[in-house]
């Protein structure tokens, strides 16, 4: 079933799980083992899509030392087509537009099966990156070469907090063909609510339907992971940071924080009839954090199913 | 029963209600009518204290036009002793230290019955006010002339958001004798949680007990009141402002927002064993907003009683 169909079927809680492809230096045998283990872990979940990130070395965006080293990863599209062949559901492949030439992007989007793949186009992480294709060009290429390929866009609550115009950027992306948004990892629930609120009212003012906003959640099991989240640009409210630093079990504390955020966002979106969903990722590769991510996704799935059954 | 006794009795939800004395030009007969009507409205509530504000013309702090005009009010201490004689419970009288000479303040604190009155000393609203007594001097005067008078202090979550050191200011006030805090009106629950979280951990690091933090809540029934709250320095998150602007019934929407904030703060403080309470005020003098404030206080009282009974 294609993603746009899933969106229609589940306006009250799309569920995605995001992974980062293994390092480029991984042997084919190891890449296959990693892919198989990932699918085993996710086998118990009723996911609407698997999200594959396209990692960029974002040191141009943040000059502070990266808490985890940057290591080039396998191309997410390649990882999918070579190693995730057993995955029968839709895949959302991220594409950092600036990394590819227009011809490369055009070839790639043309080759995708729109029933299986959708793509989230990501703009350059900073103004002075060496950009090979701008986000606008990439969007035009998609419309021209693969009009049926479902397009997603990125939405960043932190940018809305500092500049106040993320909702307008979302409206422009929507006009350029974007049919759903995936946010940066949400720790500041107020910022996320303000962003979707402004987006919701902007759509209403224009007489248009809002497209689903998929909120990314990520558990944090250690001070190092917390540091990495903040390095990535995630605003962690002071009280959450304190609780994560002072608890004996940061993973359990973080899990509770994530489910509280999800509950708040779900209630908010339901009240405003904004279609929404959740995307769970682990920003660290520690086993405990990955397993807690799978448990978080299971929790969100149970929550969403219970909600659906409660409403006649 | 004195306030410090109430604090001991109710670490899980002190309840106060705040009023502003009538304008200075009010006739004695009208002032008595206003006082009587206020006490009638509050008769159904089990309040731990009545809070009397000492209003300052804060135009030196905010150069923007004041949404409601500033009108000098009766002195809160005078209003209490002349017109609120029927009120048998404690009163918390605000004193803007800068408005009075040290001798005036010393005389006043000496004359108060510490079983009936406590005072919240407020510092000047901006650095360049014509200050007759600084906050530090006023605190010293209290310790010297009225060591038994319960002292309160002001805590401002917005200042914590922008400067990050409100918890240190709270710790200094506590060292100067402050036994409870009353916050500025809370709309940004995350900011309030981060402030008390930092305060809580600072107390713990110093091996000291946190004193109660009384959160001020205020319903907003119109765009004008919202504008006034923001003029006063209250940070209203974008999504709350949107909802208040787009609803047919702002008072009902605001009431729900306030009870959600209260629930969040109560759960947070309970989880961290931070003694807390609520203070309800109406920043507008519109009847509908005042009546909704009384309903909000009744709701908080019912919530707190239910909570007490639920825990064996």
Interface residues (C-beta under 8 A of the other chain):
Chain A: X160 X164 X188 X189 X190 X193 X194 X196 X197 X198 X201 X237 X238 X239 X242 X243 X246 X268
Chain B: X160 X164 X188 X189 X190 X193 X194 X196 X197 X198 X201 X237 X238 X239 X242 X243 X246 X268
